[in-house]
Amino acid sequence: MNRWKRPPPSHGDPWRAWLTSRGSLTWRITARSKDFRVQVLRQQLRIPNEDEYRRLGQPTHRRALVREVLLHAGGAPVVLAHSIAAWRDLSGTWRSLRGLGSRPLAHALFTDPLVHREAMEYTRLDPRHPLWRQAARLAGGPLPPLWARRSRFVKGGRPLLVTEVFLPRLLAL
């Protein structure tokens, strides 16, 4: 399984600016493309991926709300976003997630002064990781290893884990 690390990619890596930006990725994309949309792939209660349990602070094999969306810009998919909140928080701290629909999660995270973003982690996903396999299915074929970042957003002591997988077309923006 891919390992998540704190250090970002090297300064010469073309992905570094996208990966290390602490602001809203959605807002950064919309600043570069007027043709932006969110495609909801799924939003359901299910068991998170193995590498997500500890980061969410949740016992293994407990169901959580998993929201997966594809961000499109310039007529192409550019980011696969994967968010997880504990089931018990859907009627409390993170209840706004239930009714997001195709609206970006960024608004709820970056405009609420009670939400704090923790340190980001980075990795290169390959075929061993379920999010790489999901991205390859969506792309209709094999992909190179993909950069991804994740971080926990915390509100009222309750975490929301957000993972963003950077698809090759993002660099064209």
Order of alpha helices (4+ residues) and beta strands (2+ residues): alpha-alpha-beta-alpha-beta-beta-alpha-beta-beta-alpha-beta-beta
